[in-house]
Amino acid sequence: MTVTGDNHDGRRIDSQAGTALLSHDWNEGDSLANAIVSAIATLSGRTPDEMERLYDRIDPDSLEAIFEPTNGTTNRADGTLSFRLEGYAVIVHGSGTVLVAKNGRGEPGIP
């Protein structure tokens, strides 16, 4: 996977390669679901309103709950979850690393 130095609110996005590398922090800011949808919208050149709904693929609340800190403080560092949305493979790692890659570019791995 190639990732450029382009930084979009802490996300490294390479629109030419169709890839994004996100680092999600469950204790701050945007929800995981919003971060994923925003990255795919940026990669595809579309707005979130023009895209397939995330909850038609995966429950956004469950996506958050799977990896959010236990007891409010202990981060989960293990486990992965993958799904496809809008022609992109999305892999979420318990550490907060999220990889998004255009299908057909090979399955992205977790660094």
Backbone as JSON Lines, residues from 0, in Angstrom:
{"i":0,"aa":"M","n":[0.84,-1.18,0.0],"ca":[0.0,0.0,0.0],"c":[0.88,1.23,0.0]}
{"i":1,"aa":"T","n":[0.56,2.18,-0.85],"ca":[1.29,3.45,-0.85],"c":[0.46,4.49,-0.13]}
{"i":2,"aa":"V","n":[1.11,5.25,0.67],"ca":[0.43,6.32,1.39],"c":[1.27,7.57,1.23]}
{"i":3,"aa":"T","n":[0.66,8.65,0.82],"ca":[1.38,9.91,0.65],"c":[1.42,10.65,1.97]}
{"i":4,"aa":"G","n":[2.09,11.77,1.95],"ca":[2.15,12.62,3.13],"c":[0.93,13.5,3.29]}
{"i":5,"aa":"D","n":[-0.03,13.4,2.38],"ca":[-1.23,14.22,2.49],"c":[-1.92,13.92,3.8]}
{"i":6,"aa":"N","n":[-2.16,14.94,4.59],"ca":[-2.75,14.74,5.9],"c":[-4.1,15.45,5.93]}
{"i":7,"aa":"H","n":[-5.15,14.71,6.19],"ca":[-6.5,15.24,6.26],"c":[-7.02,14.95,7.66]}
{"i":8,"aa":"D","n":[-6.84,15.89,8.58],"ca":[-7.29,15.72,9.96],"c":[-6.72,14.45,10.57]}
{"i":9,"aa":"G","n":[-5.41,14.22,10.43],"ca":[-4.78,13.05,11.02],"c":[-4.89,11.79,10.19]}
{"i":10,"aa":"R","n":[-5.45,11.88,8.98],"ca":[-5.59,10.71,8.1],"c":[-4.64,10.88,6.92]}
{"i":11,"aa":"R","n":[-3.95,9.83,6.57],"ca":[-3.08,9.86,5.39],"c":[-3.85,9.21,4.25]}
{"i":12,"aa":"I","n":[-4.07,10.0,3.22],"ca":[-4.91,9.54,2.11],"c":[-4.16,9.67,0.8]}
{"i":13,"aa":"D","n":[-4.19,8.6,0.01],"ca":[-3.61,8.6,-1.32],"c":[-4.74,8.3,-2.3]}
{"i":14,"aa":"S","n":[-5.33,9.35,-2.85],"ca":[-6.48,9.18,-3.75],"c":[-6.1,8.45,-5.02]}
{"i":15,"aa":"Q","n":[-4.89,8.66,-5.52],"ca":[-4.46,7.98,-6.74],"c":[-4.41,6.47,-6.54]}
{"i":16,"aa":"A","n":[-3.88,6.03,-5.41],"ca":[-3.78,4.6,-5.12],"c":[-5.07,4.04,-4.54]}
{"i":17,"aa":"G","n":[-5.97,4.92,-4.12],"ca":[-7.24,4.47,-3.53],"c":[-7.06,3.9,-2.13]}
{"i":18,"aa":"T","n":[-6.13,4.48,-1.36],"ca":[-5.86,3.97,-0.02],"c":[-5.9,5.08,1.03]}
{"i":19,"aa":"A","n":[-6.22,4.69,2.24],"ca":[-6.17,5.62,3.37],"c":[-5.71,4.86,4.6]}
{"i":20,"aa":"L","n":[-4.94,5.53,5.44],"ca":[-4.49,4.99,6.71],"c":[-4.95,5.96,7.78]}
{"i":21,"aa":"L","n":[-5.78,5.46,8.67],"ca":[-6.33,6.29,9.75],"c":[-5.81,5.8,11.08]}
{"i":22,"aa":"S","n":[-5.71,6.7,12.02],"ca":[-5.38,6.33,13.38],"c":[-6.51,6.87,14.25]}
{"i":23,"aa":"H","n":[-7.35,5.97,14.75],"ca":[-8.53,6.38,15.49],"c":[-8.29,6.31,17.0]}
{"i":24,"aa":"D","n":[-8.73,7.34,17.7],"ca":[-8.64,7.38,19.17],"c":[-10.07,7.41,19.69]}
{"i":25,"aa":"W","n":[-10.45,6.36,20.41],"ca":[-11.81,6.25,20.91],"c":[-12.12,7.29,21.99]}
{"i":26,"aa":"N","n":[-11.11,7.9,22.55],"ca":[-11.32,8.85,23.63],"c":[-11.47,10.29,23.15]}
{"i":27,"aa":"E","n":[-11.28,10.51,21.86],"ca":[-11.34,11.87,21.34],"c":[-12.1,11.95,20.04]}
{"i":28,"aa":"G","n":[-12.69,13.1,19.82],"ca":[-13.19,13.48,18.52],"c":[-14.28,12.63,17.89]}
{"i":29,"aa":"D","n":[-14.12,12.47,16.58],"ca":[-15.1,11.86,15.71],"c":[-15.3,10.38,16.01]}
{"i":30,"aa":"S","n":[-16.48,9.89,15.69],"ca":[-16.74,8.46,15.84],"c":[-15.97,7.69,14.78]}
{"i":31,"aa":"L","n":[-15.73,6.42,15.05],"ca":[-15.05,5.55,14.1],"c":[-15.83,5.47,12.79]}
{"i":32,"aa":"A","n":[-17.13,5.33,12.88],"ca":[-17.97,5.24,11.69],"c":[-17.84,6.5,10.83]}
{"i":33,"aa":"N","n":[-17.88,7.66,11.45],"ca":[-17.75,8.91,10.71],"c":[-16.37,9.04,10.06]}
{"i":34,"aa":"A","n":[-15.33,8.61,10.77],"ca":[-13.98,8.67,10.22],"c":[-13.85,7.79,8.98]}
{"i":35,"aa":"I","n":[-14.43,6.6,9.04],"ca":[-14.38,5.67,7.89],"c":[-15.16,6.23,6.7]}
{"i":36,"aa":"V","n":[-16.36,6.69,6.95],"ca":[-17.19,7.25,5.87],"c":[-16.51,8.47,5.26]}
{"i":37,"aa":"S","n":[-15.93,9.32,6.09],"ca":[-15.26,10.51,5.61],"c":[-14.05,10.15,4.74]}
{"i":38,"aa":"A","n":[-13.28,9.15,5.15],"ca":[-12.12,8.72,4.36],"c":[-12.56,8.18,3.0]}
{"i":39,"aa":"I","n":[-13.59,7.36,2.98],"ca":[-14.07,6.8,1.72],"c":[-14.65,7.9,0.83]}
{"i":40,"aa":"A","n":[-15.34,8.85,1.42],"ca":[-15.87,9.97,0.65],"c":[-14.73,10.76,0.01]}
{"i":41,"aa":"T","n":[-13.66,11.0,0.77],"ca":[-12.51,11.71,0.23],"c":[-11.86,10.92,-0.9]}
{"i":42,"aa":"L","n":[-11.67,9.62,-0.7],"ca":[-11.05,8.78,-1.72],"c":[-11.88,8.72,-3.0]}
{"i":43,"aa":"S","n":[-13.19,8.65,-2.83],"ca":[-14.07,8.47,-3.99],"c":[-14.48,9.79,-4.64]}
{"i":44,"aa":"G","n":[-14.18,10.91,-3.98],"ca":[-14.58,12.2,-4.53],"c":[-16.07,12.46,-4.44]}
{"i":45,"aa":"R","n":[-16.72,11.8,-3.49],"ca":[-18.16,11.95,-3.31],"c":[-18.45,12.49,-1.91]}
{"i":46,"aa":"T","n":[-19.67,12.89,-1.69],"ca":[-20.08,13.29,-0.34],"c":[-20.68,12.07,0.36]}
{"i":47,"aa":"P","n":[-20.66,12.05,1.69],"ca":[-21.28,10.93,2.4],"c":[-22.74,10.7,2.02]}
{"i":48,"aa":"D","n":[-23.45,11.77,1.69],"ca":[-24.87,11.63,1.3],"c":[-25.04,10.9,-0.02]}
{"i":49,"aa":"E","n":[-24.03,10.89,-0.86],"ca":[-24.09,10.23,-2.16],"c":[-23.69,8.76,-2.08]}
{"i":50,"aa":"M","n":[-23.23,8.34,-0.91],"ca":[-22.68,7.0,-0.75],"c":[-23.71,6.03,-0.18]}
{"i":51,"aa":"E","n":[-23.38,4.75,-0.33],"ca":[-24.14,3.67,0.32],"c":[-24.09,3.93,1.84]}
{"i":52,"aa":"R","n":[-25.17,3.64,2.52],"ca":[-25.21,3.86,3.97],"c":[-24.38,2.8,4.7]}
{"i":53,"aa":"L","n":[-23.56,3.25,5.61],"ca":[-22.71,2.34,6.38],"c":[-23.54,1.3,7.1]}
{"i":54,"aa":"Y","n":[-24.67,1.71,7.68],"ca":[-25.45,0.76,8.47],"c":[-26.16,-0.29,7.62]}
{"i":55,"aa":"D","n":[-26.08,-0.17,6.3],"ca":[-26.55,-1.27,5.45],"c":[-25.51,-2.39,5.38]}
{"i":56,"aa":"R","n":[-24.29,-2.1,5.81],"ca":[-23.19,-3.08,5.81],"c":[-22.85,-3.57,7.21]}
{"i":57,"aa":"I","n":[-22.84,-2.63,8.18],"ca":[-22.44,-2.95,9.54],"c":[-23.1,-1.95,10.49]}
{"i":58,"aa":"D","n":[-23.45,-2.4,11.67],"ca":[-24.07,-1.53,12.67],"c":[-23.01,-0.59,13.24]}
{"i":59,"aa":"P","n":[-23.1,0.73,13.01],"ca":[-22.09,1.66,13.5],"c":[-21.9,1.63,15.02]}
{"i":60,"aa":"D","n":[-22.98,1.45,15.77],"ca":[-22.86,1.38,17.23],"c":[-22.08,0.14,17.65]}
{"i":61,"aa":"S","n":[-22.33,-0.97,16.98],"ca":[-21.58,-2.2,17.29],"c":[-20.12,-2.06,16.9]}
{"i":62,"aa":"L","n":[-19.87,-1.39,15.78],"ca":[-18.5,-1.15,15.35],"c":[-17.73,-0.4,16.43]}
{"i":63,"aa":"E","n":[-18.34,0.62,16.99],"ca":[-17.71,1.38,18.09],"c":[-17.51,0.49,19.31]}
{"i":64,"aa":"A","n":[-18.55,-0.24,19.67],"ca":[-18.53,-1.02,20.91],"c":[-17.5,-2.15,20.9]}
{"i":65,"aa":"I","n":[-17.24,-2.72,19.72],"ca":[-16.3,-3.84,19.63],"c":[-14.91,-3.42,20.11]}
{"i":66,"aa":"F","n":[-14.49,-2.21,19.77],"ca":[-13.12,-1.8,20.05],"c":[-12.98,-0.68,21.08]}
{"i":67,"aa":"E","n":[-14.08,-0.1,21.52],"ca":[-13.94,1.0,22.48],"c":[-13.31,0.49,23.77]}
{"i":68,"aa":"P","n":[-12.67,1.39,24.52],"ca":[-11.99,0.98,25.75],"c":[-12.95,0.27,26.71]}
{"i":69,"aa":"T","n":[-12.42,-0.73,27.41],"ca":[-13.2,-1.42,28.43],"c":[-13.13,-0.62,29.71]}
{"i":70,"aa":"N","n":[-14.17,-0.65,30.49],"ca":[-14.23,0.09,31.75],"c":[-13.92,1.56,31.57]}
{"i":71,"aa":"G","n":[-14.08,2.07,30.35],"ca":[-13.87,3.48,30.08],"c":[-12.42,3.91,30.0]}
{"i":72,"aa":"T","n":[-11.46,3.05,30.35],"ca":[-10.07,3.49,30.37],"c":[-9.09,2.55,29.68]}
{"i":73,"aa":"T","n":[-9.32,1.26,29.71],"ca":[-8.36,0.3,29.16],"c":[-8.6,0.11,27.67]}
{"i":74,"aa":"N","n":[-7.61,0.55,26.86],"ca":[-7.73,0.39,25.41],"c":[-7.59,-1.07,25.02]}
{"i":75,"aa":"R","n":[-8.31,-1.46,23.99],"ca":[-8.18,-2.8,23.44],"c":[-7.17,-2.73,22.32]}
{"i":76,"aa":"A","n":[-6.2,-3.61,22.34],"ca":[-5.15,-3.56,21.33],"c":[-5.21,-4.75,20.38]}
{"i":77,"aa":"D","n":[-6.07,-5.7,20.65],"ca":[-6.13,-6.91,19.83],"c":[-7.4,-6.95,19.01]}
{"i":78,"aa":"G","n":[-7.36,-7.78,17.99],"ca":[-8.54,-8.05,17.18],"c":[-8.6,-7.18,15.95]}
{"i":79,"aa":"T","n":[-9.25,-7.72,14.93],"ca":[-9.5,-6.98,13.7],"c":[-10.91,-7.29,13.22]}
{"i":80,"aa":"L","n":[-11.43,-6.37,12.46],"ca":[-12.74,-6.53,11.86],"c":[-12.63,-5.96,10.45]}
{"i":81,"aa":"S","n":[-13.19,-6.66,9.48],"ca":[-13.14,-6.14,8.11],"c":[-14.51,-6.21,7.47]}
{"i":82,"aa":"F","n":[-14.73,-5.28,6.57],"ca":[-15.96,-5.24,5.79],"c":[-15.7,-4.42,4.54]}
{"i":83,"aa":"R","n":[-16.66,-4.42,3.64],"ca":[-16.55,-3.66,2.39],"c":[-17.64,-2.6,2.35]}
{"i":84,"aa":"L","n":[-17.25,-1.45,1.82],"ca":[-18.2,-0.35,1.66],"c":[-17.81,0.45,0.43]}
{"i":85,"aa":"E","n":[-18.75,0.66,-0.47],"ca":[-18.56,1.5,-1.66],"c":[-17.37,1.05,-2.51]}
{"i":86,"aa":"G","n":[-17.11,-0.27,-2.57],"ca":[-16.01,-0.76,-3.37],"c":[-14.66,-0.66,-2.68]}
{"i":87,"aa":"Y","n":[-14.66,-0.4,-1.38],"ca":[-13.43,-0.32,-0.61],"c":[-13.42,-1.4,0.47]}
{"i":88,"aa":"A","n":[-12.26,-2.0,0.68],"ca":[-12.07,-2.92,1.8],"c":[-11.65,-2.07,3.0]}
{"i":89,"aa":"V","n":[-12.3,-2.3,4.13],"ca":[-12.0,-1.57,5.36],"c":[-11.57,-2.58,6.41]}
{"i":90,"aa":"I","n":[-10.4,-2.35,7.0],"ca":[-9.91,-3.21,8.07],"c":[-9.66,-2.34,9.3]}
{"i":91,"aa":"V","n":[-10.34,-2.68,10.39],"ca":[-10.19,-1.95,11.65],"c":[-9.43,-2.85,12.61]}
{"i":92,"aa":"H","n":[-8.38,-2.31,13.19],"ca":[-7.56,-3.04,14.16],"c":[-7.84,-2.47,15.55]}
{"i":93,"aa":"G","n":[-7.82,-3.32,16.55],"ca":[-8.08,-2.89,17.92],"c":[-7.2,-1.77,18.41]}
{"i":94,"aa":"S","n":[-6.02,-1.62,17.82],"ca":[-5.09,-0.56,18.22],"c":[-5.57,0.82,17.77]}
{"i":95,"aa":"G","n":[-6.55,0.86,16.87],"ca":[-7.03,2.12,16.33],"c":[-6.6,2.36,14.9]}
{"i":96,"aa":"T","n":[-5.74,1.49,14.36],"ca":[-5.32,1.6,12.97],"c":[-6.46,1.14,12.08]}
{"i":97,"aa":"V","n":[-6.79,1.96,11.1],"ca":[-7.84,1.62,10.13],"c":[-7.24,1.78,8.75]}
{"i":98,"aa":"L","n":[-7.34,0.73,7.94],"ca":[-6.87,0.76,6.56],"c":[-8.06,0.69,5.63]}
{"i":99,"aa":"V","n":[-8.03,1.51,4.61],"ca":[-9.07,1.52,3.6],"c":[-8.37,1.38,2.26]}
{"i":100,"aa":"A","n":[-8.8,0.43,1.44],"ca":[-8.17,0.22,0.13],"c":[-9.22,-0.12,-0.9]}
{"i":101,"aa":"K","n":[-9.08,0.48,-2.06],"ca":[-9.99,0.2,-3.18],"c":[-9.9,-1.28,-3.53]}
{"i":102,"aa":"N","n":[-11.03,-1.95,-3.65],"ca":[-11.05,-3.37,-4.04],"c":[-10.31,-3.52,-5.36]}
{"i":103,"aa":"G","n":[-9.63,-4.66,-5.49],"ca":[-8.86,-4.91,-6.69],"c":[-7.42,-4.46,-6.56]}
{"i":104,"aa":"R","n":[-7.09,-3.8,-5.48],"ca":[-5.73,-3.35,-5.24],"c":[-5.01,-4.31,-4.3]}
{"i":105,"aa":"G","n":[-5.63,-5.45,-4.03],"ca":[-5.05,-6.39,-3.08],"c":[-5.58,-6.09,-1.7]}
{"i":106,"aa":"E","n":[-5.62,-7.1,-0.89],"ca":[-6.1,-6.89,0.47],"c":[-5.04,-6.17,1.28]}
{"i":107,"aa":"P","n":[-5.41,-5.06,1.92],"ca":[-4.43,-4.37,2.74],"c":[-4.15,-5.16,4.01]}
{"i":108,"aa":"G","n":[-2.95,-5.04,4.52],"ca":[-2.6,-5.69,5.78],"c":[-2.47,-4.67,6.88]}
{"i":109,"aa":"I","n":[-2.4,-5.14,8.08],"ca":[-2.22,-4.25,9.22],"c":[-0.73,-4.08,9.47]}
{"i":110,"aa":"P","n":[-0.23,-2.83,9.48],"ca":[1.21,-2.62,9.69],"c":[1.6,-2.98,11.11]}
